[in-house]
Amino acid sequence: MSEGLMFLLPGLMFLFIIFWQTRKDRLYLFELEKRLEEKEKRLYELYDAVEDILRNAIPEAINVLPDESITNNEVQQQDTYRNLRQNIDEGYNEKRKAVILMYKSGSTEEEIARKLGIGKGEVKLILGLKNN
C-alpha cells in the first residue's frame, strides 16, 4: 500500500500543477484577447481617420460616378491640386539645381545638406539621379 501512495501523491501533485498552470494560461490568454480587441478598435479608428484625411485632402481619391457632372467646386479643387503639385515640382527642381551646382563647385555632400537645410540622404539621392 505504501508503494501505491508513493506513486499516487506525486501523481496528484503533478495534476494539481497542470490544472494550476492551465488556469494561469487561460487568464493570460483572456487578457491578451482583451488587449487585441482594444488594438483592433484603435486600428479601425485610425483607418477611419485616414479615410477622412484622404477624402478631404485629395479630391481625386473620391470616385465620381459617370452619371454625375463635375461641379465648379470640384474643378476648383482639381485646379488647386494641380497648382500645389506644380509648386512642389518647381521647388524640387530649384533644390535639385542648387544641389548639382554646389556639388560641381566642389562642396561636399555634408556641406550641401547643411547649407540647404536638407538631409544628406536627399543630397545623395539627387546626385545619384543626376548621374543616371
N, C-alpha and C positions, 0 to 999 in steps of 0.2 A: 504494500500500500504506500509506503514512503517513496518508492520509485515513481509511482503514479503521481503523487503530489509534487515530486521533483520536476516532472515534465509539465504538469498542469499549471503550476504557479508561473513559470516563465512564459508559458503559452498565453495565459490570461494577461500578464503584463504586456506582452507583445501586441495582443488585440487592443488593449486599452491605449497603447501608444499610437497604434494605427488609427483608431477612431478619433483620438485627440488631434492628430496631425491632419486627418481628413476634414474635421470641423474647422480647424485653423485655415486650411487651404480654401475651404468654401467661403469663409468670411472674407478672406483676401480677394478671391475671385469676385465676390459680390461688390466689394469696394472698388475693384478695377472696372467692373461694369458700370457703376455709377459715374466714375471719372470719365469713362469712354463716352457715356451719354452726354455729359457736360461738354466734352470736347466736340462731339458731333454737333451739338446745338450751337456752339460758338462758330464752328466751321460754316454751318448754314447761314448764320447771321452775317459772317464775313462775305460769303458768296452773294447774299442779297445786297450787301453794301457795294461790292464790286460791280454788280449789275447796275445799280443806281448810278454809280460814278460813270460807268461806260455809257449809259443811256443819256446822261446829262453832258458829259464831256465830249463824246464822239457821236455826233448825229448820224454818221454813216453806219453806226452799229445797229440802228433801228431799221428793221426791214420794212420797206414801204410796199404796200400791196400794189399790184399792177393797175387796179381799178382806180386807186386814189390819185388825185392830181397833186402835184408838188405846190405847196403854198409859198407865199412870199417869205414867210419866216424860215422855212426850210432852205430856200435859195440863199437867204442872208446867212444862215448858219453854214452852208456849204462854202460861200464866199469867205466867211470869217476863217473857216478851217483852211482854205487854200492860202489866204494871206498869212496865217500863222505858220503854215508849212513853208511858205516862201521865205518868211523872215528867218525861220530856223535854218533853212538851207543857205541863205545869204550869210548868216552869222557863222555857220560852219565853214563856208568857203573862205571867208575872211580869216578865220582862225587857221585854216589849213594853209593858206598862202603865207601867213605870218610865221608859222612853224617852219615851212620849207625855206623861206628867205633867211630866217635866223640860223637854220642848220647850214645853209650854203655859206653864210658869212662866218662860220666857224664856231658857233655856240654849241655847247654840249646839250644832250637831252635834258639833263637836270636843270641847267640854266634856262632853257626854253620853257620848261614846265613851271619853274618858279616865276619867271618874268610874266608869263601869260596867265598864271593862276590856274593851270590845268594839271592833271595827273601825268606822271612820267609815262604811264602805260598808254595814255591817249597820244602823247607825242610819238612814242614808238609805233603805235598803230598808224598814225598819219604818215610817218616816214616810211613805214613798211608798205603802205598802199601806194605811195608815190613811186616806189621802186618797181611795183608790178605793172 
